[in-house]
Structures are given as C-alpha cells and as structure tokens.
Amino acid sequence: MYLPFAALLGLILGSFYSVCASRYGTENTIFKPSRSRCPHCKHQLTIRENIPLISFILQKGRCRHCKTRIPLFYPLIELTSMCWAVLAAMHTSSPAEWITLMVVGGICIVASAIDLRTFLLPDVLTYSGAVLVLLASYAGFLQVTFVDALLGAVIGAFALWAIAALYKLIRKIDGMGLGDVKFMFMLGALVGWQQLSILILVASSCALVFCIISLRGKSNLATTYIPFGPFLASGALITYLFGEQIIAFLK
C-alpha cells in the first residue's frame, strides 16, 4: 500500500502546489480566496470539480461553468508531484528520507512552476530549501553527508555565478539570473559536490531537448530566454535518485 499512498499524497500535494504557483505575484494569497476558482470566469469550484487530475480528465480539460479550456499548467503540476512521490518512495531507504524528499520535491515543483510563469525564483523557496537540505543531511536523513552537501552548495552556486559572470563579460548581457545561483545552493547540497557534474549534464540535456522542441522554427533563438530553474531542479532530483546509474552508464 506504500506506493498507492505515495501516489495519492502526491496528487493532493500537487493540487496545493498549483495553487501556490498560480497565485504567486498576484493579489491573492495561498489561503485567500479559500476555495479555488476558474481563472477565466471566477466560478468557485465544487469538490467534484477540484479532484486532482481526475476532474481535469472528466471535464475534458474545460471549466464546467464557462467551457473555457483549463490551462495544462494545473494537471501537469499534479502529475509531476504524483510521479515524484512514487519515484521517491521506490528509491528511498527510510520514511525520514522519503518525507524529506517530498518536501524538497515540493519546493522544486513550486519554484519551477513560478519560474516558468514569471522568470523568477523566490528567495523564500531557494533559501529555505537550502537550509532544509543542509539540516536534513546533518541529521542523516539523506544519502549525502553534511560536509559533502555544504561543499555541493558552495561549489555549485559559485560555478553558476562564474558562468553567468563570464557570459555577461563576453556578451555584455545577462545570460542567467541570480535566482538560479541561489537555487543552486539547495540543489548542490542535495546531490553533494561529487555529483555536481551529473546534475549540470542532466539539466543541460533537458534544457536542450526543451529548446529543440519548443523553439523549432523560430528565428530569434539568440535572444530567446528560457527559465533554467525547472531544468536545474529536474537535474538535481534525477541525480539524487539515479546518479550512480548515470555514472555507470557513462563509463
């Protein structure tokens, strides 16, 4: 029953994550309004209309009230949260590690969704995430030791900052925001300094695939910006679970 429970919890949390991400930067807060509404007609959703993922499928991706298409933003967050909960449950060795990864994954999902919407990574998420990972590694909840996590945070953040500074020096424009650097404190701590190269490899590969698919046919690729936070988060989470297998495959 462990995996079905993880999947169900992941879906429920995913619904909460979508609220957090969609309301960031608006006049709304996480708790106000207390009930979810259609972003188009402001119809207050009933319990039947607010079942994570299932409601989207049953309603064929449309609001029952105004028939406007529901943005894929919402079900994709719920699906991502469910998948992460199940994967974490399959590859962790203790309940404490799984709970820690659920919180870390939640921060990554919300931060990534906000970055996709606004090109911003909130400090409240990046800094609190870094503190959480370092405390969890110190308590022995994660597979990375505290020293390795601390070195991963510092080296990873410095490496991104150096790349961003060098790019700006050469091109005279910003190529990466400081939000990504701050995010790297958390993500580098999660994987440890030894697997930073795998994190960057996976993140860059995911970003490259995204660019090839989404920007194909566009002529202004040199000046097109994409949020790098979601790819850094994906690289870190994948590396934490499958880093050793990736290293063995590359060898």
C-alpha positions as CSV (number, residue, x, y, z in Angstrom):
1,M,0.0,0.0,0.0
2,Y,3.0,2.3,0.2
3,L,3.2,3.2,-3.4
4,P,-0.6,3.9,-3.8
5,F,-0.5,6.0,-0.7
6,A,2.5,7.9,-2.1
7,A,0.7,8.5,-5.4
8,L,-2.5,9.7,-3.7
9,L,-0.5,12.1,-1.4
10,G,1.5,13.3,-4.4
11,L,-1.7,14.2,-6.3
12,I,-3.2,16.0,-3.3
13,L,0.0,18.0,-2.7
14,G,0.3,18.7,-6.4
15,S,-3.1,20.5,-6.2
16,F,-1.7,22.6,-3.4
17,Y,1.5,23.3,-5.3
18,S,-0.5,24.5,-8.3
19,V,-2.4,27.0,-6.1
20,C,0.9,28.3,-4.7
21,A,2.5,28.7,-8.1
22,S,-0.6,30.3,-9.8
23,R,-1.2,32.8,-7.0
24,Y,2.4,34.0,-6.7
25,G,2.8,37.6,-7.7
26,T,-1.0,38.2,-7.8
27,E,-3.3,40.0,-5.3
28,N,-4.3,36.6,-4.0
29,T,-2.5,34.6,-1.3
30,I,-2.2,30.9,-0.6
31,F,-5.2,30.9,1.7
32,K,-7.3,33.7,0.1
33,P,-9.6,33.0,-1.6
34,S,-10.0,29.8,0.4
35,R,-11.6,28.0,-2.5
36,S,-10.2,27.5,-5.9
37,R,-11.8,29.4,-8.8
38,C,-11.8,29.2,-12.6
39,P,-9.1,31.7,-13.7
40,H,-11.4,32.8,-16.6
41,C,-15.0,33.2,-15.2
42,K,-14.1,33.1,-11.5
43,H,-16.6,30.4,-10.8
44,Q,-15.9,28.8,-7.4
45,L,-15.0,25.1,-7.9
46,T,-17.0,22.5,-6.2
47,I,-15.4,19.4,-4.6
48,R,-16.3,17.4,-7.6
49,E,-14.6,19.9,-9.9
50,N,-11.5,20.1,-7.7
51,I,-10.4,16.5,-7.5
52,P,-6.7,16.5,-8.5
53,L,-6.1,15.3,-12.1
54,I,-9.4,13.3,-12.2
55,S,-11.6,16.4,-12.5
56,F,-9.5,17.6,-15.4
57,I,-9.9,14.3,-17.2
58,L,-13.7,14.0,-16.5
59,Q,-14.3,17.6,-17.6
60,K,-12.2,17.1,-20.8
61,G,-9.9,19.9,-19.8
62,R,-12.6,22.5,-19.6
63,C,-14.4,24.5,-16.9
64,R,-17.9,23.1,-16.4
65,H,-19.3,26.6,-16.0
66,C,-17.9,28.6,-18.9
67,K,-16.4,25.8,-21.0
68,T,-13.1,27.6,-21.2
69,R,-10.0,25.4,-21.5
70,I,-8.2,24.8,-18.2
71,P,-4.5,25.5,-18.6
72,L,-2.3,22.4,-18.7
73,F,-0.3,24.2,-16.0
74,Y,-2.5,22.7,-13.3
75,P,-2.8,19.0,-14.2
76,L,0.9,18.9,-15.2
77,I,1.9,20.1,-11.7
78,E,-0.3,17.5,-10.1
79,L,1.0,14.7,-12.4
80,T,4.6,15.8,-11.7
81,S,4.0,15.7,-8.0
82,M,2.5,12.3,-8.1
83,C,5.4,10.9,-10.2
84,W,7.9,12.4,-7.8
85,A,6.2,10.9,-4.8
86,V,6.2,7.4,-6.2
87,L,9.7,7.6,-7.5
88,A,11.0,8.9,-4.2
89,A,9.1,6.1,-2.4
90,M,10.7,3.5,-4.6
91,H,14.2,4.7,-4.1
92,T,14.5,5.8,-0.5
93,S,15.6,3.6,2.4
94,S,13.7,5.2,5.3
95,P,10.5,7.1,6.0
96,A,12.6,10.1,7.1
97,E,14.4,10.2,3.8
98,W,11.1,10.0,1.9
99,I,9.4,12.7,3.8
100,T,12.5,15.0,3.3
101,L,12.5,14.3,-0.4
102,M,8.7,15.1,-0.5
103,V,9.4,18.5,1.0
104,V,12.4,19.1,-1.2
105,G,10.5,18.0,-4.3
106,G,7.6,20.2,-3.4
107,I,9.9,23.2,-3.2
108,C,11.4,22.3,-6.5
109,I,8.0,21.9,-8.2
110,V,6.6,25.2,-6.9
111,A,9.8,27.1,-7.6
112,S,10.0,25.7,-11.1
113,A,6.3,26.5,-11.9
114,I,6.8,30.0,-10.7
115,D,9.9,30.4,-12.8
116,L,8.1,29.1,-15.8
117,R,5.3,31.7,-15.2
118,T,7.4,34.7,-14.1
119,F,11.1,34.0,-14.8
120,L,11.6,34.5,-11.0
121,L,12.8,32.1,-8.3
122,P,11.5,33.4,-4.9
123,D,14.2,33.7,-2.2
124,V,11.7,32.3,0.4
125,L,11.9,29.0,-1.5
126,T,15.5,28.9,-2.6
127,Y,17.0,29.9,0.8
128,S,14.6,27.8,2.9
129,G,15.2,24.9,0.7
130,A,19.0,25.2,1.1
131,V,18.6,25.3,4.9
132,L,16.3,22.3,4.9
133,V,18.6,20.1,2.8
134,L,21.7,21.0,4.9
135,L,19.8,20.3,8.2
136,A,18.5,17.0,6.8
137,S,22.0,16.0,5.7
138,Y,23.3,16.9,9.1
139,A,20.6,14.8,10.7
140,G,21.4,11.8,8.5
141,F,18.1,11.8,6.6
142,L,19.7,12.0,3.2
143,Q,22.2,9.9,1.3
144,V,24.7,12.8,1.2
145,T,26.8,13.7,4.2
146,F,26.7,17.2,5.7
147,V,30.2,18.1,4.6
148,D,29.5,16.9,1.0
149,A,26.2,18.8,1.0
150,L,27.8,22.0,2.2
151,L,30.6,21.7,-0.4
152,G,28.0,20.9,-3.1
153,A,26.0,24.0,-2.2
154,V,29.0,26.4,-2.2
155,I,30.8,24.9,-5.3
156,G,27.6,24.6,-7.3
157,A,26.4,28.1,-6.6
158,F,29.9,29.6,-7.3
159,A,30.1,27.6,-10.6
160,L,26.8,29.0,-11.8
161,W,27.7,32.5,-10.7
162,A,31.1,32.2,-12.5
163,I,29.4,31.1,-15.7
164,A,26.9,33.9,-15.5
165,A,29.6,36.5,-14.9
166,L,31.8,35.2,-17.7
167,Y,28.8,35.2,-20.1
168,K,27.9,38.8,-19.2
169,L,31.6,39.8,-19.6
170,I,31.8,38.4,-23.1
171,R,28.3,39.1,-24.4
172,K,27.5,42.3,-22.4
173,I,24.1,40.9,-21.5
174,D,22.8,38.8,-18.6
175,G,22.6,35.1,-19.6
176,M,21.5,33.7,-16.2
177,G,19.7,35.3,-13.3
178,L,20.9,35.3,-9.7
179,G,17.8,33.3,-8.8
180,D,19.4,30.2,-10.5
181,V,22.6,30.8,-8.4
182,K,20.6,30.9,-5.2
183,F,18.6,27.8,-6.2
184,M,21.9,26.0,-6.7
185,F,22.6,26.3,-3.0
186,M,19.8,23.9,-2.4
187,L,20.2,21.7,-5.4
188,G,24.0,21.4,-5.0
189,A,23.6,20.5,-1.3
190,L,21.1,17.8,-2.3
191,V,23.4,15.9,-4.6
192,G,26.8,16.7,-3.0
193,W,29.9,18.1,-4.6
194,Q,30.8,14.7,-6.2
195,Q,27.7,14.6,-8.5
196,L,27.5,18.3,-9.5
197,S,28.8,17.5,-12.9
198,I,26.0,14.9,-13.4
199,L,23.4,17.5,-12.2
200,I,24.6,20.0,-14.8
201,L,24.8,17.4,-17.5
202,V,21.2,16.2,-16.9
203,A,19.9,19.8,-16.5
204,S,21.6,21.0,-19.7
205,S,20.4,17.9,-21.6
206,C,16.8,18.5,-20.5
207,A,17.1,22.2,-21.4
208,L,18.5,21.4,-24.8
209,V,15.7,18.9,-25.6
210,F,13.1,21.6,-24.5
211,C,14.7,24.2,-26.7
212,I,14.8,21.9,-29.8
213,I,11.1,21.0,-29.4
214,S,9.6,24.4,-28.3
215,L,11.8,26.8,-30.3
216,R,12.0,24.9,-33.6
217,G,11.3,27.2,-36.5
218,K,11.8,30.4,-34.6
219,S,14.4,32.9,-36.0
220,N,15.3,34.8,-32.8
221,L,16.9,32.0,-30.9
222,A,19.9,34.1,-29.8
223,T,17.7,36.5,-27.9
224,T,15.1,34.0,-26.6
225,Y,15.1,33.4,-22.9
226,I,14.1,30.2,-21.2
227,P,13.8,29.7,-17.4
228,F,16.6,27.4,-16.3
229,G,15.3,26.7,-12.8
230,P,13.0,23.8,-13.8
231,F,15.9,22.1,-15.6
232,L,18.2,22.6,-12.6
233,A,15.5,21.1,-10.3
234,S,14.9,18.2,-12.7
235,G,18.7,17.6,-12.9
236,A,19.1,17.6,-9.1
237,L,16.1,15.3,-8.4
238,I,17.1,12.8,-11.1
239,T,20.7,12.9,-10.0
240,Y,19.8,12.2,-6.4
241,L,17.8,9.1,-7.3
242,F,19.7,7.8,-10.3
243,G,23.2,9.5,-10.1
244,E,25.1,6.3,-9.6
245,Q,23.3,4.6,-12.5
246,I,24.0,7.5,-14.8
247,I,27.7,7.4,-13.9
248,A,27.9,3.7,-14.5
249,F,26.1,4.2,-17.9
250,L,28.6,6.9,-19.0
251,K,31.5,4.8,-18.1
